[in-house]
Amino acid sequence: MKILSVQSSVAYGHVGNSAAVFPLQRLGHEVWPVLTVHFSNHTGYGEWRGPLLAATDVADVIAGIGDRGVLGEADAVLSGYQGDPAVGQVILDAVARVKELNPAAVYCCDPVMGDVGRGMFVRPGIPEFMRDTVVPRADIVTPNHFELDFLAGTTTRTLDEVLAAVDVVRARGPRDVLVTSVLHDAVPEASLDVVAVSDAGAWVVTTPQLPITPNGCGDVTAALYLAHLTSSGSPAQALAATTSSVFAVLEATIAAGTREIQLVAAQDAIATPPMTFEARRLR
């Protein structure tokens, strides 16, 4: 598979394309990374250096790929954090062009906006742009529980309510939805759910809730789910493989005692998911 991945990049650590590209390559996929920023490190450190690329620069890079006559070879477009509607529009334009050249291509959007305990951490207007303009154009979306509630315009406390919220989002366009960090009334203590829904049904994986919340896990999750779903055609298999690999990365990160996720150290669990978890059908 060939993937056009339009995301941020950091020199030190793993977020955005610096989190997504290596796992995809380790699975054997060709990735064309297009950078929206190139920072020294992720912004969670409180200070960083490096350029925020203008939307016109991002568009020029994508146009240059088009000049090589290969955009039609892309099987998927992947995007994550979109800090500027102008960059978001460039991504949507790229999606439209890729799909024009290859109607079988898919767009996977990780609608990064906020999280439980932090609220929205993007600029004003970005959440509405994601909800109203970007998500309806996506084939696959990977929100966390907090983001799902915003996209659906509701607050979910039960698993049935989560599924109903997913149905609201799917009715607007995306056929495949992966919801991460799901905490509902029936989740066992010290655990969390990850839910996958498609036309074929709905599935859930329950994992232990590890005492760590490093940056970049959502970026890895979106990339892996796109890869496994596209390769296998099975949401259940993609869900089990993705959660198993991400859990292994988190365990390696805890063992190393580092702030940055241990993608390189845990690469074997990415290339060959240990299948620690089994997806259970919900409907």
C-alpha angles and dihedrals in degrees: 000000000000117000130192103209116191109188146116122286135209130194094213119044134358125289132121112356088351086065101035106043101060096049090049091049091046087057089054100258127137112236129195104198117203113188126221094182133007108206132170090237139343119291094246088087089067095238134051143155135224141073132306102215120230118243089245090057091051090049091050092055092050090046089052090055087050090053088063088060094237106109089097089061092064113110094190145011118216126194136174133171112018109191096174129043088219091061089044090056090050088055092049090049089052091049090052092049094047091049091047089057096037114023090187092063119110134212118222114194125189099199097212109192113125149320143228111288093016102056117201113347099178128089118283110274095027095096091053090046090052093046099043104031113018107035095051088058094052127095094198126028127183110194124165118237093269092050092047091056091052093047091050095040094234145093115244124202103159131053091244089054090050090053091048090052090050089052089055090053093045091052088064095058120287113106096192123049127180115190116197132196093022113181114182135159095271099046110120116249115279091013138101136197132233113201129199123192130183139149087279095059143276132291137182137203120197116207134177112266103241120210094247136084106182124175118259101036092110090052091052091046094053092048094048094045091051090050097046095041093049094045098044103027086217120113090195093053092043091050094050094045094046096048092045093053095044091048090052090051090051092048090052090049092052091047091051092048092224134138094223120073114255101236096151095045091049097040095118089060088052096048092044110023110217090222091224091161133050122214114235119209115240098181 
